[in-house]
C-alpha cells in the first residue's frame, strides 16, 4: 500500500478505533473458535442423533469444505457490495447458522447448517485482517498483525476447553449458541462505526471455473464420506458422485487453460516452490484436524474420559502450535527455511510414533505432552511453508497464492478426517473378524476360571460380553492403523523438503504478507 493510499484511508475517532478493533477481534475469535470447539462434543452429538462415526464427522468436514471454497469470492463480493456490507452479512449469517446448528434435530440438518456456517464464516478472517490493516498506520501494522495472529490462534487453543465445559455443564448445543453474543456485539459495533468502502463493480471473477472447482471438491468429499457406508463403487450413488467430481474438475481445468482471466493463474503452477509447498501443506492438513477428530471419541468412548477432561487434554496442542509459529516467524530469513520445516517434520514424527503405541490406559501426562509436541511440529511446518511459497513468485501473484494455499490446506483437513473415519470403520470390522476367528468354545483361555464364566460363548450374556470385548480390541487396533497411516504421510513429506528452493525475499516479506499466508 502506497503512502497516497494511506492518506486516502478514512479517519476514525479514538472510540471508533477501539470499538472496531474489539469487534474485529470478536469476529475473528468466533470463526477461529469454531474450527475446534465442536470436536470434543462429537460423541454427544452422535449419541443424541443416533449417527454413525462417519456421519457425525460430516459436522467437521462440511464446515471446513464450505469455508475453504467460499474464501475465494470474498474479494469480488467486497468490490461489488462494499466491505462493511459483506462483513456484517457474514457475521449475521454465521450467527444465525450457529443458532440453527444448536437447534438441529438430525444429522442432515446439522450438516446443512454447518455448511451455511462455513460459507458465511469464510470471509471473516480475511476481512478482519483487512480492517485491522486499515485501522493502523504503516509503522504499527506489524504489531497489529502479530496481535491478530495470536488472536487467531487463541480460538483453536480455547476451542476444546470451551467445548468441553459447555457440553458437560449445559449441552453440546451450546458449543454453537456461544457464538450468538459475539455475533450480536460485532454486528452492532461494525454497523455503527465501520465506514463503507467505495464499490468497484468492474472487478470480475471466473465464476464458471469457481463453480466447477466447488462442484468437484464437494462431490469428491461426499464420495469419500459416504463410500464406506454404501459399499463404495458397488453403489450407484458413489458412481454418480465420481462422475460429477470428474466433470467438475475437467471443466475447471479447461477454464484454467482457455479462459482469458481464469479462476487460478497458470503461472502459479509453473513455480516449483508453490507446487511443492501446496502439496506439502495438503498432506500436513490431512493429519492436523484428523488427529483431533480421532482423539476426541478415542478418549471419551474407549478411555472413558469425561468431555471436560477431554477438552483439557486436547487444548495444549494448540498452545504448542502457537508457540512454534511465533518462533518460526522470528527466525525466518535467519535460518534456512528447509531446516525449520525439516525440524517440524521430525518433531511431528515423534508425536505420530507415540500415537501408534497408545492404548486406552494412556496417562494424561502423555496425552498432554504428546499434544504439545505435535502442535510444535505443525507450527514449525505451516508458517515456513506459508512463507516459502512466496520466495520465487511474482508479487502480483502473492494474494492469489495465499488463497490457493489455504484452500488446499483446508481441503486436506476435510479429506483427512473423511479418509481416517472411513478406514476406522472398515478396519474395525476387519479386525473384529480376525480376532473373532480364534474365539471358539474350544479356546483354552475361555475355559478357565472367572474368565471362562464371564466370556462363555455358549451363554447369551457371555457371548454379548465377549463380542463387546472383541469390538473394543478391534477398535483400538483400527485407531492405531489410522495413526500409522498419518505417520507414513509425514514420512512422505520429508523428501519434498529437499526439493524446495530457498529464496532471499522471505526477509523482504512484510508482516501483513506473512500473516496473510498463515491465516
C-alpha positions in Angstrom: 0.0 0.0 0.0 1.4 3.3 -1.0 1.7 6.5 1.1 -1.1 8.0 -1.1 -3.3 5.1 -0.3 -2.6 5.6 3.3 -3.7 9.2 3.1 -7.0 8.2 1.4 -8.0 5.9 4.3 -11.0 7.0 6.4 -10.3 8.8 9.6 -11.8 7.3 12.8 -12.2 8.7 16.3 -10.4 7.0 19.2 -13.6 5.5 20.4 -14.4 4.2 16.9 -11.0 2.7 16.5 -11.3 0.8 19.8 -14.8 -0.4 19.0 -13.9 -1.6 15.5 -10.7 -3.3 16.8 -12.7 -5.1 19.5 -15.5 -6.2 17.1 -13.0 -7.3 14.5 -11.2 -9.5 17.1 -14.6 -10.9 18.3 -15.5 -11.9 14.7 -12.0 -13.4 14.2 -12.2 -15.3 17.5 -15.8 -16.5 16.7 -14.7 -18.1 13.4 -11.4 -19.4 14.8 -13.1 -20.9 17.8 -15.5 -22.9 15.7 -12.6 -24.7 13.9 -12.1 -26.9 17.1 -14.9 -26.3 19.5 -17.2 -29.0 18.1 -14.6 -31.8 18.2 -15.0 -32.7 21.9 -18.8 -32.6 21.6 -18.9 -35.1 18.6 -19.7 -38.2 20.7 -22.6 -36.4 22.4 -24.0 -35.3 19.1 -23.5 -38.8 17.7 -25.5 -40.3 20.6 -28.3 -37.8 20.5 -28.8 -38.1 16.8 -28.2 -41.9 16.5 -25.5 -41.3 13.9 -22.5 -43.4 12.8 -18.9 -42.2 13.3 -18.7 -41.4 9.6 -21.9 -39.4 9.6 -21.1 -37.3 12.7 -17.7 -36.4 11.1 -19.6 -34.6 8.4 -20.2 -31.9 11.1 -16.5 -31.2 10.9 -15.8 -31.7 7.2 -18.9 -29.8 5.9 -17.7 -26.7 7.8 -14.1 -26.9 6.6 -15.1 -27.5 2.9 -17.6 -24.7 2.8 -15.2 -22.2 4.4 -12.4 -23.3 2.1 -14.5 -22.9 -1.1 -16.2 -19.6 -0.1 -13.0 -17.8 0.8 -12.2 -17.3 -2.9 -15.0 -14.9 -3.9 -14.6 -12.6 -0.9 -12.6 -10.0 -2.9 -15.2 -9.8 -5.7 -18.1 -9.7 -3.3 -16.5 -6.8 -1.4 -15.8 -4.9 -4.7 -19.4 -5.3 -5.8 -21.3 -4.7 -2.5 -18.8 -2.9 -0.2 -16.7 -4.2 2.6 -18.9 -3.3 5.5 -22.0 -4.8 4.0 -20.2 -8.1 3.2 -18.5 -8.2 6.6 -21.8 -7.6 8.5 -23.8 -10.0 6.4 -21.1 -12.6 7.0 -21.3 -12.1 10.8 -25.1 -12.1 10.8 -25.2 -15.2 8.6 -22.6 -17.0 10.7 -24.5 -16.2 13.9 -27.9 -17.4 12.5 -26.3 -20.5 11.2 -24.8 -21.1 14.6 -28.3 -20.9 16.2 -29.6 -23.3 13.6 -26.8 -25.8 14.3 -27.6 -25.7 18.0 -31.3 -26.3 17.3 -30.7 -29.1 14.7 -32.7 -32.3 15.3 -30.9 -34.6 12.8 -27.6 -35.3 11.2 -28.8 -33.9 7.9 -29.9 -30.7 9.5 -26.8 -30.0 11.4 -24.6 -30.8 8.3 -26.6 -28.4 6.2 -26.4 -25.7 8.8 -22.7 -26.3 9.3 -22.3 -25.8 5.5 -24.0 -22.4 5.9 -21.9 -21.6 8.9 -18.7 -22.3 7.0 -19.9 -20.4 3.9 -20.7 -17.3 5.9 -17.6 -17.6 8.1 -15.2 -17.9 5.2 -14.9 -14.1 4.8 -14.4 -13.3 8.5 -10.7 -14.0 8.7 -9.6 -12.1 5.5 -12.0 -9.2 6.2 -10.8 -8.9 9.8 -7.3 -8.7 8.6 -8.1 -6.1 6.0 -10.0 -3.9 8.5 -7.1 -4.0 11.0 -4.6 -3.1 8.4 -6.8 -0.1 7.5 -7.1 1.0 11.2 -3.4 1.1 12.0 -0.7 3.3 10.3 2.0 1.6 8.4 4.6 1.7 11.2 2.2 -0.2 13.6 0.9 -2.8 11.1 3.5 -5.4 12.0 2.4 -5.2 15.7 -1.3 -5.3 14.7 -0.8 -8.4 12.6 1.2 -10.1 15.3 -1.6 -9.4 17.8 -4.2 -10.5 15.3 -2.2 -13.7 14.6 -2.1 -14.5 18.3 -5.9 -13.9 18.5 -6.5 -16.3 15.6 -4.5 -19.0 17.5 -6.5 -18.4 20.7 -9.6 -19.9 19.1 -8.1 -23.3 18.3 -6.5 -23.4 21.7 -9.6 -22.4 23.7 -11.9 -24.5 21.5 -11.5 -27.9 23.2 -11.6 -26.3 26.7 -14.7 -24.2 26.0 -16.4 -27.1 24.1 -15.8 -29.5 26.9 -17.0 -27.1 29.6 -20.2 -26.2 27.7 -21.0 -29.8 26.8 -20.5 -31.1 30.3 -22.3 -28.3 32.1 -25.1 -27.4 29.7 -25.4 -29.3 26.4 -23.5 -29.9 23.1 -25.9 -27.4 21.6 -24.1 -24.6 23.5 -20.9 -25.0 21.5 -22.9 -23.3 18.8 -25.1 -20.9 20.9 -21.9 -19.4 22.4 -21.4 -17.6 19.1 -24.6 -15.5 19.5 -23.3 -12.8 21.9 -20.1 -12.4 19.9 -22.1 -12.1 16.7 -24.5 -9.5 18.1 -21.8 -7.3 19.6 -19.6 -7.5 16.5 -22.6 -6.7 14.2 -23.8 -3.7 16.1 -20.3 -2.2 16.6 -19.3 -2.5 12.9 -22.7 -1.2 11.7 -22.3 2.0 13.8 -18.6 2.6 13.4 -17.0 1.0 10.4 -17.2 3.2 7.3 -18.2 1.7 3.9 -15.7 1.3 1.1 -16.1 2.5 -2.5 -17.6 -0.1 -4.8 -15.8 -1.4 -7.9 -18.4 -3.3 -10.0 -15.8 -3.7 -12.8 -13.9 -6.3 -10.8 -14.8 -9.8 -12.1 -14.1 -13.4 -11.4 -14.2 -16.7 -13.4 -17.4 -17.9 -11.9 -17.7 -20.9 -14.1 -14.2 -22.1 -13.0 -15.1 -21.4 -9.4 -18.4 -23.3 -9.7 -16.7 -26.2 -11.4 -14.0 -26.5 -8.8 -16.5 -26.2 -6.0 -18.6 -29.0 -7.6 -15.6 -31.2 -8.0 -14.4 -30.7 -4.4 -17.9 -31.2 -3.0 -18.5 -34.4 -5.0 -15.2 -36.0 -4.1 -15.7 -35.1 -0.4 -19.2 -36.7 -0.4 -17.8 -39.7 -2.2 -15.2 -40.3 0.5 -17.6 -39.6 3.3 -20.3 -41.9 2.0 -18.2 -44.7 0.4 -17.8 -46.9 3.4 -21.5 -46.8 4.3 -22.8 -47.7 0.8 -20.1 -50.2 -0.3 -18.1 -47.8 -2.5 -18.3 -48.4 -6.3 -20.9 -51.2 -5.8 -23.3 -48.2 -5.2 -24.9 -46.1 -7.9 -24.6 -43.1 -5.6 -20.8 -43.4 -5.5 -20.5 -43.8 -9.2 -22.6 -40.7 -9.8 -20.5 -38.7 -7.3 -17.3 -39.9 -9.0 -18.7 -38.8 -12.5 -19.8 -35.4 -11.1 -16.4 -34.9 -9.5 -14.6 -35.8 -12.8 -16.8 -33.4 -14.8 -16.3 -30.6 -12.3 -12.5 -30.9 -12.3 -12.5 -31.3 -16.1 -14.4 -28.1 -16.7 -12.2 -26.3 -14.1 -9.0 -27.4 -15.9 -10.4 -26.4 -19.3 -11.4 -23.0 -17.9 -7.9 -22.5 -16.4 -6.3 -23.3 -19.8 -8.7 -21.4 -22.1 -10.3 -18.6 -20.1 -9.0 -15.0 -20.5 -9.0 -14.5 -16.7 -9.1 -18.0 -15.2 -10.1 -18.6 -11.5 -6.5 -19.7 -10.9 -3.5 -18.4 -12.9 -1.4 -21.0 -14.7 1.7 -19.1 -13.7 1.2 -20.3 -10.1 1.7 -23.9 -11.2 5.0 -23.1 -13.0 6.6 -22.2 -9.7 8.3 -25.2 -8.0 8.1 -23.8 -4.5 4.4 -23.1 -4.8 3.6 -26.5 -6.2 5.7 -28.3 -3.6 4.5 -26.1 -0.8 0.8 -26.6 -1.5 1.3 -30.4 -1.9 3.1 -30.5 1.4 0.5 -28.4 3.3 -2.2 -30.6 1.8 -0.5 -33.7 3.4 0.1 -31.8 6.7 -3.6 -30.8 6.7 -4.7 -34.4 6.3 -3.0 -35.2 9.7 -3.7 -32.0 11.6 -7.5 -31.9 12.0 -7.9 -35.7 11.6 -5.9 -36.2 14.8 -8.4 -34.1 16.8 -11.3 -35.8 15.1 -9.9 -39.2 16.1 -8.7 -38.4 19.6 -11.9 -37.0 21.0 -14.0 -40.2 20.6 -11.0 -42.2 21.4 -10.6 -40.6 24.8 -14.3 -40.5 25.6 -15.5 -43.8 24.2 -12.5 -46.0 24.8 -10.6 -44.4 27.6 -13.8 -43.3 29.4 -12.7 -39.7 30.0 -15.5 -37.1 30.6 -15.9 -34.5 27.9 -14.5 -31.6 30.0 -11.3 -33.6 30.8 -11.1 -34.5 27.1 -11.1 -30.7 26.2 -8.4 -30.1 28.8 -6.2 -32.9 27.4 -6.6 -31.7 23.8 -6.2 -28.0 24.3 -2.4 -27.8 24.8 -1.9 -29.0 21.3 -3.0 -25.5 20.0 -0.7 -23.9 22.6 2.3 -25.8 21.1 1.3 -24.7 17.6 1.1 -21.1 18.6 4.5 -21.0 20.3 6.1 -22.7 17.3 4.6 -20.3 14.8 5.7 -17.3 16.8 9.3 -18.7 17.0 9.4 -19.7 13.3 8.1 -16.3 12.3 11.0 -14.7 14.2 13.7 -16.9 12.7 12.5 -16.8 9.1 15.3 -15.3 6.9 17.9 -16.0 9.6 17.8 -19.9 9.4 17.4 -21.9 6.2 13.7 -22.4 5.8 14.2 -26.0 4.8 15.9 -26.7 8.1 12.9 -25.2 10.0 10.4 -27.4 8.1 12.6 -30.5 8.5 12.7 -29.9 12.2 8.9 -29.6 12.3 8.6 -32.9 10.4 11.0 -34.6 12.8 9.0 -33.4 15.8 5.8 -34.5 14.1 7.2 -38.0 13.6 7.9 -38.3 17.3 4.3 -37.4 18.1 2.9 -39.7 15.4 5.1 -42.6 16.5 3.8 -42.2 20.1 0.2 -42.2 18.9 0.6 -45.6 17.2 1.5 -47.2 20.5 -1.4 -45.8 22.6 -3.9 -47.9 24.4 -7.0 -46.5 26.3 -5.0 -46.5 29.6 -2.5 -43.9 28.3 -1.7 -41.4 31.0 -3.0 -37.8 31.0 0.6 -36.6 31.2 1.5 -38.5 27.9 -1.6 -37.1 26.2 -0.8 -33.5 27.1 2.9 -33.8 26.3 2.3 -35.6 23.0 -0.3 -33.0 22.0 2.1 -30.1 22.7 4.8 -31.9 20.7 2.5 -32.4 17.7 1.4 -28.8 17.9 5.0 -27.6 17.9 5.8 -29.8 14.9 2.8 -28.5 12.9 3.7 -24.9 13.8 7.2 -25.3 12.6 5.9 -26.7 9.3 3.0 -24.4 8.3 4.5 -21.0 9.0 7.7 -21.6 7.0 5.7 -23.3 4.2 3.4 -20.3 4.0 6.4 -18.1 3.6 8.4 -20.1 1.1 5.7 -20.2 -1.5 6.3 -16.5 -1.9 10.1 -16.7 -2.4 10.0 -17.3 -6.2 6.6 -15.9 -7.0 6.0 -12.5 -8.6 4.5 -10.1 -6.1 1.3 -9.8 -8.3 0.6 -13.5 -7.7 1.1 -13.5 -3.9 -2.5 -12.8 -2.9 -3.9 -15.5 -5.2 -1.2 -17.9 -4.0 -2.2 -17.3 -0.3 -5.8 -18.1 -1.2 -5.0 -21.3 -3.0 -2.6 -22.3 -0.2 -5.3 -22.0 2.4 -7.9 -23.7 0.1 -5.6 -26.7 -0.3 -4.8 -26.9 3.4 -8.5 -26.9 4.3 -9.3 -29.4 1.6 -6.5 -31.7 3.0 -8.0 -31.3 6.5 -11.5 -32.3 5.4 -10.3 -35.2 3.3 -8.0 -36.4 6.1 -11.0 -36.5 8.5 -13.1 -38.4 5.9 -10.4 -40.9 5.0 -9.4 -41.8 8.6 -13.0 -42.1 9.6 -13.8 -44.5 6.7 -10.7 -46.5 7.5 -11.5 -46.6 11.2 -14.9 -48.1 10.4 -13.6 -50.5 7.8 -10.6 -51.7 9.8 -12.7 -52.2 13.0 -14.8 -54.7 11.0 -11.8 -56.4 9.5 -10.0 -56.7 12.9 -13.2 -57.9 14.5 -13.4 -60.8 12.0 -9.7 -61.6 12.5 -9.9 -61.7 16.3 -13.3 -63.4 16.3 -12.0 -66.2 14.2 -9.9 -67.5 17.1 -12.8 -67.2 19.6 -14.4 -70.6 19.9 -15.7 -72.8 22.8 -12.5 -74.8 22.3 -10.2 -71.9 23.1 -8.5 -72.7 26.4 -8.5 -69.1 27.5 -12.3 -69.2 27.6 -12.5 -72.4 29.6 -10.7 -71.4 32.8 -11.9 -69.8 36.0 -13.8 -66.5 36.0 -12.8 -65.6 32.5 -14.5 -68.7 31.2 -17.7 -68.0 33.1 -17.9 -64.3 32.1 -16.9 -64.8 28.5 -18.6 -68.1 27.9 -19.7 -68.0 24.3 -22.3 -70.7 25.0 -24.5 -68.3 27.0 -26.2 -65.2 25.7 -24.6 -62.9 28.3 -21.2 -64.4 27.8 -21.4 -64.1 24.0 -22.5 -60.4 24.3 -19.7 -59.6 26.8 -17.2 -61.4 24.5 -18.4 -59.6 21.4 -18.1 -56.3 23.2 -14.5 -57.0 24.2 -13.6 -58.1 20.7 -15.1 -54.9 19.3 -13.2 -52.8 21.8 -9.9 -54.5 20.9 -10.7 -54.3 17.1 -11.4 -50.5 17.5 -8.1 -49.9 19.4 -6.1 -51.6 16.6 -8.1 -49.6 14.0 -7.2 -46.4 15.7 -3.5 -47.5 15.7 -3.8 -48.2 12.0 -5.0 -44.7 11.3 -2.1 -43.2 13.2 0.3 -45.4 11.3 -1.2 -44.0 8.1 -0.5 -40.5 9.4 3.0 -41.5 10.3 3.6 -42.7 6.8 2.1 -39.5 5.4 4.6 -37.5 7.4 7.4 -39.6 6.1 6.3 -38.9 2.5 6.6 -35.1 3.1 10.3 -35.3 4.1 11.9 -35.9 0.7 9.9 -32.9 -0.7 11.7 -30.6 1.7 15.0 -31.2 -0.2 13.4 -30.0 -3.5 12.4 -26.6 -2.1 14.3 -23.6 -3.3 15.2 -21.2 -0.6 14.9 -17.6 -1.7 16.1 -14.3 -0.4 12.8 -12.4 -0.5 11.4 -14.1 2.6 13.2 -11.4 4.5 11.6 -8.8 2.3 8.1 -10.0 3.0 6.0 -7.6 5.1 4.4 -8.8 8.3 1.0 -8.4 6.6 2.0 -10.9 3.8 3.3 -13.4 6.3 0.1 -13.2 8.3 -2.0 -13.5 5.2 -0.2 -16.6 4.2 -0.6 -18.3 7.5 -4.2 -17.4 8.1 
